[in-house]
Amino acid sequence: MVTCLGINRLNQAQKSGFFEDISPRILVLGCPKPEALANFGFIDLVICHPEKSIIRKAQELGFQTILEGENFNKVKVLRSIGATFVWVTKSRRETFFNMAIALIATKKNGKIIITGGKKDGVEGALKKIKALIDPVNIISKSHGKIALFQRPQHLPKEVQVWKKMGKFQKTASGYFSVAGAFSETEIDKGSLLLADQFSGKLFGSVADLGSGWGYLSSEAIKNSPNIEFVTLIDSHFGALESARRNITSSKAQFLWADLQSETLNINNFDHVIMNPPFHIGRKVELGLGIAFLSVAKNILTKGGTLWMVYNQELPYEKTMNSLFTNYKFLNKTKTYNVIRAKKT
Ligand SMILES: C[S@@+](CC[C@H](N)C(=O)[O-])C[C@H]1O[C@@H](n2cnc3c(N)ncnc32)[C@H](O)[C@@H]1O
């Protein structure tokens, strides 16, 4: 789940002296653009994020990286943190988990900075912090807030509760999921419609593009016994780790990859199933769905079938017409279109 950087807020914080006396090493949790931090002169950064493209970018810049979703108790680098930045994300559980990690990892009296937009819930997060820590210095800027405080000598007991929010958890639907993953607490309604359509009809090799925590693949393996294997691909590390917990069948294989920028060495699939993403943060990003469609076409075998659900407001028809001449609407609701397309 990618969030907004809020560069004006960071600039304002710098002018107000927030970044003075920040001692390395600096832990950065949830930041959507680690490259922007280099412009503030920060060195010795440790970037923690679940998204493949962000981790790759951070590594190219020479920063250390930690995957959000790793077992943090085993990550030694978290024991020498001088200061921590937390970006509030759309997932409340992910934000509280990241605030817990900031409080645990930062050395006593080290600085902690929390930044985020109002729409992402920064006010709620800071309200909890202010109830536990004093003083907290807050600046309001660009429809959001940035806060600075010292890591207290003794950690409030709430921190252990927040830390648990980052665990893989079984939701009411009976599947494991993780904070920050797509549809983190329930099965997506569009995916339910898609699974209804392909149930019992899949065979051979199947690719699940943007598999998330694995609902579509799980249904596919349960209801189509002629499947030989399913490759689940997602760029969100925690979502894919949840999928591993949801699908224990030996028919499943898992690939952590960014389908928009990586060329994958896989092909000849009999079926592709997908509910492609269309947002980066809060912004509609049509290019993502188009990239998924193009990958689907490339990895299908001749005569292979694409099964896709998408929000019917999205104008994918032009791309569909240029990539798949042979396709059919299987279901149309007020919100979703479900289509089946053949690679000819
Ligand atoms: C609409 S969700 C569907 C998830 C899952 N298939 C389901 O039905 O619940 C789209 C998924 O695409 C993943 N995703 C977004 N951008 C991606 C990218 N560039 N490469 C690979 N996966 C991506 C997201 O993490 C998310 O899990």
The ligand as a MOL file (V3000), in Angstrom:
LIG
                    3D

  0  0  0     0  0            999 V3000
M  V30 BEGIN CTAB
M  V30 COUNTS 27 29 0 0 0
M  V30 BEGIN ATOM
M  V30 1 C -6.7860 -5.4500 -6.5900 0
M  V30 2 S -5.5440 -6.2980 -5.7070 0 CHG=1
M  V30 3 C -6.0160 -8.0050 -5.9600 0
M  V30 4 C -5.4240 -8.9450 -4.9530 0
M  V30 5 C -5.9180 -10.3930 -5.0620 0
M  V30 6 N -5.7380 -10.9360 -6.3670 0
M  V30 7 C -7.3620 -10.5070 -4.6640 0
M  V30 8 O -8.1410 -10.8660 -5.4970 0
M  V30 9 O -7.6810 -10.2350 -3.5010 0 CHG=-1
M  V30 10 C -4.1280 -6.0760 -6.7220 0
M  V30 11 C -2.8410 -6.6760 -6.2020 0
M  V30 12 O -1.7800 -6.2770 -7.0790 0
M  V30 13 C -0.6010 -6.0360 -6.3190 0
M  V30 14 N 0.2510 -5.1200 -7.0800 0
M  V30 15 C 0.1520 -3.7710 -7.1810 0
M  V30 16 N 1.1150 -3.2890 -7.9780 0
M  V30 17 C 1.8400 -4.3530 -8.3820 0
M  V30 18 C 2.9760 -4.4970 -9.2190 0
M  V30 19 N 3.5400 -3.4350 -9.7850 0
M  V30 20 N 3.4750 -5.7370 -9.4150 0
M  V30 21 C 2.9020 -6.8200 -8.8290 0
M  V30 22 N 1.8280 -6.7410 -8.0260 0
M  V30 23 C 1.2970 -5.5250 -7.8060 0
M  V30 24 C -1.1040 -5.4560 -5.0200 0
M  V30 25 O -0.1630 -5.6630 -3.9760 0
M  V30 26 C -2.4130 -6.2360 -4.8090 0
M  V30 27 O -2.2040 -7.3780 -4.0200 0
M  V30 END ATOM
M  V30 BEGIN BOND
M  V30 1 1 1 2
M  V30 2 1 2 3
M  V30 3 1 2 10
M  V30 4 1 3 4
M  V30 5 1 4 5
M  V30 6 1 5 6
M  V30 7 1 5 7
M  V30 8 2 7 8
M  V30 9 1 7 9
M  V30 10 1 10 11
M  V30 11 1 11 12
M  V30 12 1 11 26
M  V30 13 1 12 13
M  V30 14 1 13 14
M  V30 15 1 13 24
M  V30 16 1 14 15
M  V30 17 1 14 23
M  V30 18 2 15 16
M  V30 19 1 16 17
M  V30 20 1 17 18
M  V30 21 2 17 23
M  V30 22 1 18 19
M  V30 23 2 18 20
M  V30 24 1 20 21
M  V30 25 2 21 22
M  V30 26 1 22 23
M  V30 27 1 24 25
M  V30 28 1 24 26
M  V30 29 1 26 27
M  V30 END BOND
M  V30 END CTAB
M  END
